[in-house]
């Protein structure tokens, strides 16, 4: 990420950011991702953006229930309808 967050960052981060952080494919070791310190910094910076954190929750059905938002219909769903809250309603 340069001085500004761009459409290029938005397009590549979900795939390459996840590869570098070893979230998908288990390819980080093979690609020696740990040697690309600027790419790791870029992936970390984008991952910390509030909109990215929210976006990663939508339609997620794995991981911690508090990070899963199976359906999103309203902005308040991020606070009120995560899977951990829905599970306690049952």
MMTF fields as JSON, N, C-alpha, C and O atoms, coordinates in Angstrom:
{
  "mmtfVersion": "1.0.0",
  "mmtfProducer": "UNKNOWN",
  "numBonds": 359,
  "numAtoms": 360,
  "numGroups": 90,
  "numChains": 1,
  "numModels": 1,
  "chainsPerModel": [1],
  "groupsPerChain": [90],
  "chainIdList": ["A"],
  "bondAtomList": [4, 2, 8, 6, 12, 10, 16, 14, 20, 18, 24, 22, 28, 26, 32, 30, 36, 34, 40, 38, 44, 42, 48, 46, 52, 50, 56, 54, 60, 58, 64, 62, 68, 66, 72, 70, 76, 74, 80, 78, 84, 82, 88, 86, 92, 90, 96, 94, 100, 98, 104, 102, 108, 106, 112, 110, 116, 114, 120, 118, 124, 122, 128, 126, 132, 130, 136, 134, 140, 138, 144, 142, 148, 146, 152, 150, 156, 154, 160, 158, 164, 162, 168, 166, 172, 170, 176, 174, 180, 178, 184, 182, 188, 186, 192, 190, 196, 194, 200, 198, 204, 202, 208, 206, 212, 210, 216, 214, 220, 218, 224, 222, 228, 226, 232, 230, 236, 234, 240, 238, 244, 242, 248, 246, 252, 250, 256, 254, 260, 258, 264, 262, 268, 266, 272, 270, 276, 274, 280, 278, 284, 282, 288, 286, 292, 290, 296, 294, 300, 298, 304, 302, 308, 306, 312, 310, 316, 314, 320, 318, 324, 322, 328, 326, 332, 330, 336, 334, 340, 338, 344, 342, 348, 346, 352, 350, 356, 354],
  "bondOrderList": [1, 1, 1, 1, 1, 1, 1, 1, 1, 1, 1, 1, 1, 1, 1, 1, 1, 1, 1, 1, 1, 1, 1, 1, 1, 1, 1, 1, 1, 1, 1, 1, 1, 1, 1, 1, 1, 1, 1, 1, 1, 1, 1, 1, 1, 1, 1, 1, 1, 1, 1, 1, 1, 1, 1, 1, 1, 1, 1, 1, 1, 1, 1, 1, 1, 1, 1, 1, 1, 1, 1, 1, 1, 1, 1, 1, 1, 1, 1, 1, 1, 1, 1, 1, 1, 1, 1, 1, 1],
  "groupList": [{"groupName": "UNK", "atomNameList": ["N", "CA", "C", "O"], "elementList": ["N", "C", "C", "O"], "formalChargeList": [0, 0, 0, 0], "bondAtomList": [1, 0, 2, 1, 3, 2], "bondOrderList": [1, 1, 2], "singleLetterCode": "X", "chemCompType": "L-PEPTIDE LINKING"}],
  "groupTypeList": [0, 0, 0, 0, 0, 0, 0, 0, 0, 0, 0, 0, 0, 0, 0, 0, 0, 0, 0, 0, 0, 0, 0, 0, 0, 0, 0, 0, 0, 0, 0, 0, 0, 0, 0, 0, 0, 0, 0, 0, 0, 0, 0, 0, 0, 0, 0, 0, 0, 0, 0, 0, 0, 0, 0, 0, 0, 0, 0, 0, 0, 0, 0, 0, 0, 0, 0, 0, 0, 0, 0, 0, 0, 0, 0, 0, 0, 0, 0, 0, 0, 0, 0, 0, 0, 0, 0, 0, 0, 0],
  "groupIdList": [1, 2, 3, 4, 5, 6, 7, 8, 9, 10, 11, 12, 13, 14, 15, 16, 17, 18, 19, 20, 21, 22, 23, 24, 25, 26, 27, 28, 29, 30, 31, 32, 33, 34, 35, 36, 37, 38, 39, 40, 41, 42, 43, 44, 45, 46, 47, 48, 49, 50, 51, 52, 53, 54, 55, 56, 57, 58, 59, 60, 61, 62, 63, 64, 65, 66, 67, 68, 69, 70, 71, 72, 73, 74, 75, 76, 77, 78, 79, 80, 81, 82, 83, 84, 85, 86, 87, 88, 89, 90],
  "secStructList": [7, 7, 1, 1, 7, 7, 2, 2, 2, 2, 2, 2, 0, 0, 0, 0, 0, 2, 2, 2, 6, 6, 1, 1, 6, 6, 7, 6, 6, 6, 6, 6, 4, 4, 4, 7, 2, 2, 2, 2, 2, 2, 2, 2, 2, 2, 2, 6, 1, 2, 2, 2, 2, 2, 2, 2, 2, 5, 6, 7, 7, 1, 1, 7, 4, 4, 4, 7, 5, 1, 7, 7, 1, 1, 6, 6, 2, 2, 2, 2, 7, 1, 2, 2, 2, 2, 2, 2, 2, 7],
  "xCoordList": [0.86, 0.0, 0.907, 1.823, 0.636, 1.392, 0.78, 0.332, 0.766, 0.184, -1.331, -1.951, -1.922, -3.382, -3.793, -3.081, -4.927, -5.539, -6.249, -7.113, -5.903, -6.433, -7.227, -7.259, -7.86, -8.604, -7.666, -8.091, -6.416, -5.443, -5.239, -5.173, -5.14, -5.025, -6.253, -6.142, -7.421, -8.672, -8.759, -9.277, -8.251, -8.36, -7.389, -7.756, -6.166, -5.148, -5.079, -4.702, -5.431, -5.272, -6.054, -5.488, -7.312, -8.029, -7.313, -7.412, -6.608, -5.884, -4.447, -4.06, -3.651, -2.229, -1.956, -1.04, -2.728, -2.564, -2.809, -2.101, -3.809, -4.11, -3.029, -2.726, -2.447, -1.35, -0.138, 0.458, 0.223, 1.387, 1.204, 2.16, -0.002, -0.277, -0.573, -0.892, -0.469, -0.685, -2.094, -2.295, -3.059, -4.464, -5.07, -5.957, -4.602, -5.108, -3.945, -2.825, -4.211, -3.299, -2.067, -1.412, -1.721, -0.476, 0.727, 1.603, 0.759, 1.825, 2.888, 3.892, 2.701, 3.643, 5.053, 6.025, 5.17, 6.505, 7.148, 8.306, 6.399, 6.923, 7.36, 8.401, 6.571, 6.882, 7.903, 8.312, 8.312, 9.228, 8.71, 9.453, 7.421, 6.754, 7.391, 7.359, 7.968, 8.59, 9.748, 10.15, 10.28, 11.389, 10.914, 11.716, 9.631, 9.075, 8.497, 7.28, 9.371, 8.934, 7.986, 7.062, 8.184, 7.281, 5.908, 4.898, 5.861, 4.569, 3.835, 2.62, 4.559, 3.945, 3.406, 2.296, 4.189, 3.725, 2.46, 1.503, 2.45, 1.281, 0.066, -1.014, 0.234, -0.88, -1.401, -2.611, -0.498, -0.906, -1.656, -2.665, -1.164, -1.828, -3.252, -4.179, -3.419, -4.757, -5.66, -6.834, -5.128, -5.927, -6.46, -7.484, -5.785, -6.213, -7.268, -7.798, -7.578, -8.592, -9.961, -10.312, -10.737, -12.047, -12.967, -13.652, -12.994, -13.873, -13.43, -14.266, -12.138, -11.627, -12.004, -12.421, -11.861, -12.254, -13.727, -14.086, -14.576, -16.008, -16.249, -17.001, -15.624, -15.825, -15.424, -16.053, -14.386, -13.943, -14.935, -14.878, -15.834, -16.836, -18.018, -18.634, -18.336, -19.555, -19.465, -18.481, -20.512, -20.636, -19.596, -19.381, -18.953, -17.944, -18.641, -19.469, -18.309, -18.954, -17.941, -18.272, -16.726, -15.699, -14.998, -15.134, -14.257, -13.511, -14.349, -15.393, -13.879, -14.561, -15.952, -16.098, -16.98, -18.342, -18.486, -19.31, -17.703, -17.794, -17.304, -17.554, -16.608, -16.112, -16.949, -16.587, -18.062, -18.917, -20.207, -20.946, -20.457, -21.711, -22.266, -21.946, -23.099, -23.568, -24.376, -24.282, -25.153, -25.933, -25.846, -25.891, -25.722, -25.689, -26.792, -26.864, -27.653, -28.749, -28.753, -29.434, -27.997, -27.999, -26.646, -25.995, -26.226, -24.95, -24.917, -23.855, -26.058, -26.099, -25.861, -25.607, -25.94, -25.705, -24.315, -24.135, -23.336, -21.982, -21.937, -21.102, -22.819, -22.857, -23.898, -23.735, -24.963, -26.106, -26.313, -27.001, -25.743, -26.111, -24.924, -25.02, -23.806, -22.712, -23.128, -24.024, -22.477, -22.927, -22.903, -23.753, -21.964, -21.931, -23.192, -23.689, -23.709, -24.934, -26.157, -27.081, -26.176, -27.314, -27.36, -28.442, -26.197, -26.152, -26.724, -27.308, -26.564, -27.098, -28.605, -29.256, -29.174, -30.627, -31.366, -32.564, -30.688, -31.346, -31.711, -32.271],
  "yCoordList": [-1.161, 0.0, 1.224, 1.341, 2.108, 3.353, 4.365, 4.022, 5.595, 6.647, 6.541, 7.032, 5.901, 5.782, 4.33, 3.553, 3.981, 2.668, 2.699, 3.548, 1.792, 1.854, 0.606, -0.368, 0.654, -0.491, -1.678, -2.826, -1.425, -2.519, -3.241, -4.47, -2.489, -3.112, -3.957, -5.075, -3.415, -4.132, -5.417, -6.428, -5.371, -6.526, -7.643, -8.817, -7.302, -8.335, -8.828, -9.978, -7.997, -8.403, -9.662, -10.519, -9.83, -11.045, -12.332, -13.338, -12.313, -13.509, -13.479, -14.334, -12.52, -12.564, -12.228, -12.788, -11.336, -11.055, -12.3, -12.549, -13.084, -14.331, -15.379, -16.154, -15.418, -16.357, -15.999, -16.871, -14.718, -14.269, -14.544, -14.907, -14.375, -14.601, -16.071, -16.426, -16.922, -18.368, -18.709, -19.672, -17.909, -18.151, -19.144, -19.915, -19.132, -20.053, -20.765, -20.256, -21.9, -22.68, -23.248, -24.114, -22.814, -23.255, -23.084, -23.947, -21.976, -21.736, -20.766, -20.565, -20.163, -19.151, -19.714, -19.046, -20.929, -21.521, -21.759, -21.4, -22.36, -22.633, -21.343, -21.31, -20.293, -19.012, -18.188, -17.113, -18.706, -17.99, -16.586, -15.606, -16.519, -15.233, -14.447, -13.217, -15.129, -14.432, -13.526, -12.638, -13.738, -12.906, -11.6, -10.698, -11.502, -10.307, -9.373, -9.272, -8.699, -7.904, -6.777, -6.472, -6.161, -5.08, -5.616, -4.956, -6.798, -7.406, -7.789, -7.614, -8.309, -8.652, -7.395, -7.401, -6.317, -5.042, -4.576, -4.163, -4.641, -4.247, -5.086, -4.542, -6.406, -7.292, -6.984, -6.973, -6.736, -6.417, -5.088, -4.979, -4.075, -2.764, -2.868, -2.3, -3.578, -3.711, -4.519, -4.189, -5.567, -6.413, -5.63, -6.004, -4.558, -3.766, -2.716, -2.07, -2.535, -1.551, -2.026, -3.187, -1.169, -1.581, -2.183, -3.17, -1.613, -2.149, -3.54, -4.382, -3.784, -5.109, -6.119, -7.235, -5.737, -6.637, -7.015, -8.182, -6.034, -6.326, -7.196, -8.169, -6.854, -7.606, -9.062, -9.928, -9.345, -10.729, -11.561, -12.79, -10.92, -11.642, -12.117, -13.134, -11.393, -11.644, -12.979, -13.267, -13.779, -15.11, -16.101, -17.136, -15.815, -16.707, -17.758, -17.425, -19.016, -20.11, -20.967, -22.076, -20.485, -21.23, -20.297, -19.076, -20.877, -20.077, -19.737, -20.342, -18.769, -18.337, -17.806, -17.008, -18.235, -17.762, -16.234, -15.686, -15.55, -14.084, -13.416, -12.229, -14.167, -13.603, -14.048, -13.782, -14.721, -15.235, -14.425, -14.272, -13.92, -13.241, -13.912, -13.52, -14.924, -15.75, -14.954, -15.211, -14.01, -13.152, -11.72, -11.473, -10.781, -9.371, -8.636, -8.655, -7.988, -7.219, -5.773, -4.925, -5.494, -4.162, -3.941, -4.9, -2.696, -2.397, -2.898, -3.269, -2.912, -3.367, -4.867, -5.348, -5.614, -7.058, -7.387, -8.43, -6.527, -6.782, -6.808, -7.498, -6.07, -6.051, -7.009, -7.505, -7.272, -7.998, -9.411, -10.201, -9.758, -11.028, -11.938, -12.793, -11.757, -12.702, -14.05, -14.129, -15.095, -16.442, -16.73, -17.476, -16.169, -16.399, -15.86, -16.459, -14.739, -14.174, -14.972, -15.151, -15.453, -16.243, -17.602, -18.118, -18.185, -19.483, -19.41, -20.382, -18.269, -18.145, -17.943, -18.149, -17.537, -17.351, -18.673, -18.727, -19.735, -21.026, -21.702, -22.798],
  "zCoordList": [0.0, 0.0, 0.0, 0.814, -0.907, -0.962, -0.014, 1.081, -0.441, 0.387, 0.457, 1.4, -0.541, -0.59, -0.79, -1.427, -0.248, -0.431, -1.777, -1.995, -2.68, -4.042, -4.4, -3.647, -5.551, -6.063, -6.272, -6.138, -6.594, -6.747, -5.422, -5.392, -4.325, -3.001, -2.701, -2.2, -3.01, -2.752, -3.564, -3.09, -4.785, -5.674, -5.311, -5.368, -4.94, -4.728, -3.291, -3.063, -2.314, -0.916, -0.544, 0.135, -0.942, -0.51, -0.916, -0.213, -2.018, -2.43, -1.927, -1.13, -2.372, -2.046, -0.587, 0.014, -0.019, 1.407, 2.237, 3.212, 1.853, 2.568, 2.342, 3.249, 1.157, 0.887, 1.747, 2.38, 1.767, 2.532, 4.023, 4.708, 4.52, 5.941, 6.233, 7.368, 5.221, 5.327, 5.804, 6.543, 5.373, 5.708, 4.727, 5.094, 3.488, 2.461, 1.772, 1.743, 1.24, 0.395, 1.082, 0.502, 2.27, 2.915, 1.986, 1.927, 1.27, 0.3, 0.799, 0.116, 1.958, 2.437, 2.579, 2.226, 3.09, 3.243, 1.879, 1.662, 0.968, -0.37, -1.064, -1.72, -0.922, -1.559, -0.782, -1.22, 0.383, 1.269, 1.572, 1.533, 1.871, 2.103, 3.235, 3.222, 4.213, 5.342, 4.906, 5.658, 3.717, 3.239, 2.603, 2.36, 2.337, 1.691, 2.749, 2.902, 3.47, 4.621, 4.229, 4.983, 3.091, 2.68, 2.299, 2.542, 1.707, 1.372, 2.652, 2.746, 3.634, 4.919, 5.591, 6.123, 5.569, 6.148, 5.447, 6.1, 4.114, 3.319, 3.706, 3.939, 3.777, 4.12, 5.522, 5.746, 6.46, 7.834, 7.902, 8.598, 7.177, 7.184, 6.645, 7.221, 5.564, 4.988, 5.911, 6.073, 6.512, 7.409, 8.605, 9.177, 8.989, 10.141, 9.806, 10.711, 8.547, 8.159, 8.654, 8.441, 9.304, 9.826, 8.766, 9.038, 7.577, 6.53, 6.088, 5.762, 6.077, 5.711, 6.793, 6.482, 8.047, 9.144, 9.025, 9.181, 8.751, 8.597, 7.369, 7.434, 6.264, 5.031, 5.148, 4.541, 5.919, 6.091, 6.887, 6.845, 7.604, 8.396, 7.558, 7.876, 6.499, 5.732, 4.99, 4.308, 5.139, 4.527, 5.035, 4.404, 6.146, 6.716, 7.571, 8.419, 7.349, 8.085, 8.836, 9.254, 9.015, 9.728, 10.709, 10.625, 11.629, 12.592, 13.811, 14.059, 14.556, 15.774, 15.442, 14.516, 16.181, 15.909, 15.928, 15.196, 16.749, 16.818, 15.535, 15.323, 14.678, 13.416, 12.225, 11.079, 12.486, 11.414, 11.304, 12.277, 10.126, 9.833, 8.584, 7.461, 8.789, 7.68, 6.667, 5.467, 7.121, 6.227, 6.726, 7.931, 5.805, 6.186, 5.448, 4.219, 6.227, 5.637, 6.116, 5.539, 7.166, 7.758, 8.433, 8.849, 8.542, 9.192, 10.63, 11.131, 11.296, 12.69, 12.826, 13.93, 11.73, 11.793, 12.329, 12.957, 12.098, 12.59, 14.112, 14.697, 14.748, 16.207, 16.78, 17.894, 16.028, 16.592, 16.063, 16.71, 14.912, 14.282, 13.957, 13.076, 14.667, 14.462, 15.035, 15.875, 14.578, 14.907, 16.403, 16.889, 17.14, 18.585, 19.257, 20.21, 18.768, 19.346, 18.924, 19.718, 17.689, 17.223, 17.909, 18.189, 18.183, 18.858, 20.268, 20.747, 20.941, 22.303, 22.306, 23.33, 21.156, 21.057, 20.953, 21.231, 20.563, 20.341, 21.634, 21.621]
}
